[in-house]
Amino acid sequence: MAQAKEGDTVRVHYTGKLEDGTVFDTSSERAPMEFTIGEGEIIPGFEQAVIGMEPGETKTARIPPEEAYGPHRDDMTLTVDRDQFPADINPEPGQQLQIQQSGGRVAIVTVSDVSESTVTLDANHPLAGQPLTFDIQLVDIVQQVTSGRPL
């Protein structure tokens, strides 16, 4: 039976959990996720876990932060004066906001702390710095490659 390898387009069902067992995402109530291995469409550790699997096979993979969303970086947090917020925005911890960066790019940040005079914004991915566990089922290999060419 065929095994998934780099360049193959695959469909998987998955359940992602934090260290304490909390489920943060699952495909169980929707269509399987489809991606091409090696295209960088998903986190590297997940791609690596799928390589070598056969359709119908299931496995559990523990993925360290370095192969998931990276370490939590302190340089991606910023404390700003509360008076820099528009009057109609009342920031609260956990709230996600869009901010415009120089050059016109928009970034999504999470409010991580609020005091009377300041608000701390965190631009890290919410799962940065966390090891993740995925229960993975390879549903299908949609398109296989041989010698660098799709079959």
C-alpha positions as CSV (number, residue, x, y, z in Angstrom):
1,M,0.0,0.0,0.0
2,A,1.2,3.5,-0.7
3,Q,2.8,5.6,2.0
4,A,2.6,9.4,2.1
5,K,5.7,11.2,1.1
6,E,6.9,14.7,0.3
7,G,5.0,16.2,-2.7
8,D,1.9,14.0,-2.1
9,T,-1.4,15.7,-1.7
10,V,-3.2,14.1,1.3
11,R,-6.4,14.3,3.3
12,V,-6.3,13.8,7.0
13,H,-8.6,14.0,10.0
14,Y,-7.0,15.3,13.1
15,T,-7.6,16.4,16.7
16,G,-5.1,18.8,18.2
17,K,-4.6,18.9,22.0
18,L,-2.6,21.0,24.5
19,E,-0.4,19.4,27.2
20,D,-3.4,19.3,29.6
21,G,-5.5,17.4,27.1
22,T,-7.6,20.5,26.1
23,V,-8.7,20.1,22.4
24,F,-7.9,23.3,20.5
25,D,-9.0,22.1,17.0
26,T,-10.4,19.1,15.3
27,S,-11.7,18.1,11.9
28,S,-14.0,15.5,13.2
29,E,-17.2,17.5,12.5
30,R,-16.1,18.6,9.0
31,A,-14.4,17.4,5.9
32,P,-10.8,16.1,6.2
33,M,-8.1,18.7,5.8
34,E,-6.2,18.5,2.5
35,F,-2.7,19.7,2.0
36,T,0.5,18.9,0.0
37,I,3.4,17.6,2.0
38,G,6.4,19.9,1.8
39,E,4.5,23.0,0.6
40,G,4.6,24.7,4.0
41,E,0.8,24.9,4.2
42,I,0.8,23.5,7.8
43,I,3.2,23.4,10.7
44,P,6.4,21.4,9.9
45,G,5.9,18.8,12.7
46,F,2.5,17.8,11.4
47,E,3.8,17.4,7.9
48,Q,6.6,15.2,9.2
49,A,4.2,13.1,11.2
50,V,2.1,12.3,8.1
51,I,5.2,11.1,6.1
52,G,5.2,7.3,5.9
53,M,1.6,6.9,6.9
54,E,-0.7,4.7,4.8
55,P,-4.4,5.5,4.0
56,G,-6.5,4.3,7.0
57,E,-3.6,4.5,9.4
58,T,-3.9,6.5,12.6
59,K,-1.1,7.8,14.9
60,T,-0.5,10.2,17.8
61,A,2.3,12.8,17.3
62,R,3.7,15.1,19.9
63,I,5.1,18.2,18.3
64,P,7.5,20.5,20.1
65,P,7.1,24.3,19.8
66,E,10.0,24.5,17.4
67,E,8.2,22.3,14.9
68,A,4.8,23.9,15.6
69,Y,4.3,27.7,16.0
70,G,7.7,28.4,17.4
71,P,8.8,29.7,20.8
72,H,6.9,32.5,22.5
73,R,9.0,35.6,21.7
74,D,9.1,38.5,24.1
75,D,10.1,40.9,21.3
76,M,6.6,40.3,19.8
77,T,4.9,41.9,22.8
78,L,4.3,45.6,23.1
79,T,3.0,47.7,26.0
80,V,1.2,50.9,24.8
81,D,-0.5,53.7,26.7
82,R,-4.2,53.1,27.0
83,D,-5.0,56.6,25.6
84,Q,-3.7,55.4,22.2
85,F,-6.8,53.3,21.8
86,P,-10.0,54.8,20.3
87,A,-12.6,55.7,22.9
88,D,-15.0,53.1,21.6
89,I,-12.5,50.2,22.3
90,N,-12.4,48.8,25.8
91,P,-9.5,46.3,25.7
92,E,-9.8,43.1,27.8
93,P,-7.3,40.2,28.2
94,G,-7.8,37.6,25.5
95,Q,-9.4,40.0,23.1
96,Q,-8.0,39.9,19.6
97,L,-7.5,43.2,17.7
98,Q,-6.2,44.2,14.2
99,I,-3.5,46.8,14.1
100,Q,-2.0,48.5,11.1
101,Q,1.8,48.3,10.9
102,S,4.1,50.7,9.1
103,G,3.9,49.8,5.4
104,G,0.2,49.2,5.6
105,R,0.4,45.5,6.7
106,V,-2.3,44.4,9.2
107,A,-1.4,42.2,12.2
108,I,-3.6,40.4,14.6
109,V,-2.6,40.8,18.2
110,T,-4.0,39.5,21.5
111,V,-4.5,41.7,24.5
112,S,-2.5,40.0,27.2
113,D,-2.6,42.5,30.0
114,V,-4.6,45.7,30.9
115,S,-3.8,48.2,33.6
116,E,-5.3,51.6,34.3
117,S,-2.7,53.3,32.1
118,T,-1.3,50.6,29.7
119,V,-2.3,47.7,27.5
120,T,0.0,44.9,26.6
121,L,-0.4,43.5,23.1
122,D,1.0,40.1,22.0
123,A,1.6,39.4,18.3
124,N,2.7,35.8,18.9
125,H,0.5,33.0,17.6
126,P,-1.8,31.9,20.4
127,L,-0.2,28.5,20.4
128,A,3.5,29.7,20.3
129,G,5.7,28.2,22.9
130,Q,3.4,25.2,23.5
131,P,4.0,21.5,22.7
132,L,1.1,20.1,20.8
133,T,-0.3,16.6,20.4
134,F,-2.2,15.5,17.3
135,D,-4.2,12.4,16.8
136,I,-3.9,12.0,13.0
137,Q,-5.8,9.7,10.6
138,L,-4.6,9.6,7.0
139,V,-7.8,9.3,5.1
140,D,-6.5,9.4,1.5
141,I,-3.5,10.2,-0.7
142,V,-5.2,12.3,-3.3
143,Q,-2.3,12.7,-5.6
144,Q,1.1,10.9,-5.4
145,V,4.3,12.0,-6.9
146,T,7.1,9.8,-8.4
147,S,10.4,11.2,-9.4
148,G,9.1,14.7,-8.6
149,R,6.1,14.5,-10.9
150,P,2.4,13.9,-10.0
151,L,1.0,10.5,-11.1
